Amino acid sequence: MGIKVFKTNLIEKEFEVQALGFLPERIESFELKSIAIFAHGYTSHKGSLLTWASRLVEEGMPVMIFDLPGHYLGGFSEVSNFQSFKESAHALFYRAYLNLFLACSVHDDYKIPNVILGGHSMGALLALKALELDGFSSLNTRAVCVGLGLLAEGKKHLFASNFYKSTLNLRSQLVSPELEPDKLFPWIREEKKNLKLVNKKVHFITGIDDIVVGKGGTLRIGEILIEQGNQVTYDMPEKLPHHFPEQASSFIKKYLKKENLF
């Protein structure tokens, strides 16, 4: 199957970021069941999710991957204040959906039955927040979250250890100053603890060897969502290190195929 790649910009309030869309070459010959939109993790870029897009579009599913604001590996956009990022970054999923939907539409009354929102680490958290956007309220949405978990109360984050201090110093220079770790990490933790979702399907994929998420981290965040009445499933392969999200592509494909979303 041929693949068509197109470039686009996503604009949400003060943010403008770059995105890549992936379409089956002969999209008019397919009866689309689903489209997918993915965002990367902290200090990373959309290229880290290229294998996700290529695996799914080979099955006939259109995909869009995009850069988050203030992440220099994806572009030199800045975040003027952290409050704007907190309020609006997740809304880029809906902008991506609109762009991808337009690229897929072959008739005025065209409908896409399923929309998959997902990402890696922080991108996965933003995907969960995006599920509750008003624009998605009339659509059949679900989330696929790779490398996302919640530390036990009182446990020190791995990145706060002396071992990772130099690594984090480098990574903090790869993002806008407003996204520096001392601001971002406490916010991420609180957002995980205070997630509010109702009647959604969420699939977690976390490697047992993911030392950033840590033992039991994904189950902890899953329990929060289950208590709110969401349908939560898990895939925990033996080997899926946190810093190699591209290796999650086969697990994402397997899950979506099992759910009959191709």
C-alpha positions in Angstrom: 0.0 0.0 0.0 1.3 3.4 -0.9 1.6 6.2 1.6 1.1 9.9 1.2 2.7 12.3 3.7 1.6 15.9 4.0 2.8 18.8 6.1 0.5 21.2 8.1 0.6 23.7 10.9 -1.7 23.5 13.9 -2.8 26.7 15.5 -4.4 27.0 18.9 -4.5 30.4 20.6 -0.9 31.6 20.9 0.6 28.3 19.7 1.6 27.3 16.2 3.3 23.9 15.8 4.2 21.6 12.9 2.5 18.3 12.1 2.8 15.5 9.6 -0.2 13.6 8.3 0.0 10.1 6.8 -2.7 8.9 4.4 -3.2 5.7 2.4 -2.4 6.6 -1.2 -5.8 5.5 -2.5 -7.8 6.7 0.4 -11.0 6.9 -1.6 -10.9 3.1 -2.1 -11.0 2.4 1.6 -13.9 2.4 4.0 -12.2 4.1 6.9 -13.0 2.8 10.4 -10.7 5.1 12.3 -8.1 7.8 12.4 -5.4 8.4 15.0 -3.6 11.4 16.4 -0.4 11.2 18.5 1.8 13.5 20.6 5.4 12.9 21.8 6.8 13.1 25.3 8.8 15.7 27.2 11.8 17.2 25.4 11.1 14.9 22.4 9.6 15.5 19.0 7.1 14.1 16.5 9.8 12.0 14.8 9.9 9.7 17.8 6.5 8.5 16.8 7.2 7.9 13.1 7.0 4.1 13.5 3.5 4.4 15.1 2.3 6.4 12.1 3.9 4.2 9.5 2.7 0.9 11.0 -0.9 2.1 11.2 -1.2 3.8 7.8 0.1 0.6 6.2 -3.2 -0.9 7.6 -5.2 1.8 6.0 -5.6 4.1 9.0 -4.8 7.8 8.5 -2.5 9.2 11.3 -1.2 12.6 12.4 1.7 13.2 14.6 2.6 16.7 15.9 5.1 18.7 17.9 4.2 20.1 21.2 4.8 23.8 21.9 8.1 24.9 23.2 10.0 21.7 22.3 13.1 22.7 20.4 13.8 19.3 18.7 10.5 19.8 16.9 10.8 23.5 16.2 11.9 26.7 17.9 8.5 27.8 19.1 8.4 29.3 22.5 5.9 29.1 25.3 5.4 32.7 26.6 3.9 31.5 29.9 3.3 28.2 31.5 -0.4 28.9 32.2 -1.0 29.0 28.4 0.6 25.6 28.0 -1.5 24.1 30.8 -4.7 25.5 29.4 -4.2 24.9 25.7 -1.6 22.3 24.8 -4.1 19.4 24.8 -6.4 21.3 22.5 -3.9 20.8 19.7 -5.3 17.3 19.4 -8.6 18.7 18.2 -6.8 21.0 15.7 -5.0 17.9 14.5 -8.2 16.0 14.2 -9.8 18.8 12.1 -6.8 18.9 9.7 -6.7 15.1 9.3 -10.4 14.8 8.9 -10.4 17.4 6.1 -7.6 15.5 4.4 -9.6 12.3 4.6 -13.0 13.6 3.6 -14.2 12.5 0.2 -17.9 13.4 0.6 -19.6 16.3 2.4 -21.5 13.8 4.6 -18.4 11.7 5.3 -18.1 10.3 8.8 -15.3 8.6 10.6 -16.6 6.2 13.2 -13.6 6.1 15.6 -10.9 8.6 16.7 -7.9 7.4 18.6 -5.9 9.9 20.6 -2.6 8.9 22.1 0.9 9.6 22.9 4.0 8.9 24.8 4.5 9.9 28.5 3.5 13.6 28.7 1.9 13.3 25.2 -0.3 10.5 26.6 -1.4 12.6 29.5 -2.4 15.4 27.1 -4.3 12.9 25.0 -6.3 11.9 28.1 -7.1 15.5 28.8 -8.1 16.0 25.1 -10.8 13.3 25.4 -12.9 15.7 27.4 -12.7 18.6 24.8 -16.1 19.7 23.6 -15.1 19.2 20.0 -14.8 15.4 20.6 -18.0 15.1 22.6 -20.1 13.7 19.7 -17.3 11.4 18.4 -16.4 7.9 19.4 -13.0 8.5 21.0 -10.5 6.4 23.0 -7.0 6.8 24.2 -3.8 4.8 23.7 -1.2 5.8 26.4 2.4 4.6 26.2 4.8 5.0 29.1 2.4 6.8 31.4 2.1 6.1 35.1 1.7 7.7 38.6 4.4 7.4 41.3 3.4 6.2 44.7 2.8 9.0 47.3 6.0 10.3 48.7 8.2 8.5 46.2 11.0 10.6 44.6 10.9 10.9 40.8 13.7 9.1 39.0 14.7 12.3 37.2 15.2 14.0 40.6 17.9 11.6 41.6 21.6 12.5 41.4 22.1 9.8 38.7 19.9 11.6 36.3 20.8 15.2 37.3 23.2 15.8 34.3 20.7 14.2 31.9 17.9 16.4 33.1 20.1 19.5 32.9 20.7 18.8 29.2 17.0 18.0 28.5 15.8 21.1 30.2 17.7 23.1 27.6 15.8 21.4 24.8 12.5 23.1 25.8 11.3 26.6 26.4 12.3 28.0 29.8 8.6 28.1 30.8 8.6 24.3 30.5 11.5 23.7 32.8 11.2 20.6 35.0 10.6 22.3 38.3 7.4 23.8 36.8 6.3 21.0 34.6 6.8 17.8 36.7 4.7 18.9 39.7 1.9 20.0 37.3 2.1 16.6 35.5 1.8 14.8 38.8 -1.3 16.8 39.9 -2.9 16.4 36.5 -2.5 12.6 36.7 -4.0 12.5 40.2 -6.9 14.8 39.2 -7.9 13.3 35.9 -11.7 13.5 35.3 -12.9 11.1 32.6 -16.2 9.4 32.3 -17.2 6.4 30.1 -14.0 6.3 28.0 -11.9 3.5 26.7 -8.2 3.8 27.7 -5.5 1.4 26.8 -2.1 1.6 28.6 1.1 0.2 27.1 4.1 0.2 29.5 7.2 -1.9 29.5 8.1 -3.8 32.7 11.6 -2.4 32.2 10.3 1.2 32.1 12.1 2.6 35.1 10.7 6.1 34.6 7.1 4.9 35.1 8.3 2.6 37.8 6.7 -0.6 39.3 2.9 -0.3 39.6 2.8 3.2 38.1 0.5 2.5 35.2 -1.8 0.4 37.4 -2.1 3.4 39.8 -3.3 5.8 37.2 -5.5 3.1 35.7 -7.2 2.6 39.0 -8.1 6.3 39.1 -9.8 6.0 35.7 -11.6 2.7 36.6 -13.0 4.3 39.7 -14.6 7.0 37.5 -16.3 4.4 35.3 -13.9 4.1 32.4 -13.0 0.9 30.6 -9.2 0.4 31.1 -7.0 -2.2 29.6 -3.3 -2.9 29.8 -0.4 -4.3 27.8 2.9 -4.7 29.7 5.6 -6.2 27.6 8.8 -7.3 29.2 10.9 -4.9 27.1 9.8 -1.4 26.3 12.2 1.2 27.7 10.8 4.6 28.4 13.2 6.4 26.0 12.5 4.2 23.0 8.8 4.9 22.3 9.2 3.9 18.7 9.3 0.3 19.9 5.7 0.5 21.0 4.4 0.5 17.4 3.8 -3.2 17.2 1.8 -3.2 20.5 -0.3 -0.3 19.4 -1.0 -2.1 16.1 -1.9 -5.3 17.9 -4.3 -3.6 20.2 -6.1 -1.6 17.5 -6.4 -4.7 15.3 -7.8 -6.7 18.3 -10.4 -3.9 18.7 -11.3 -4.2 15.0 -10.4 -0.5 14.4 -8.6 -1.1 11.0 
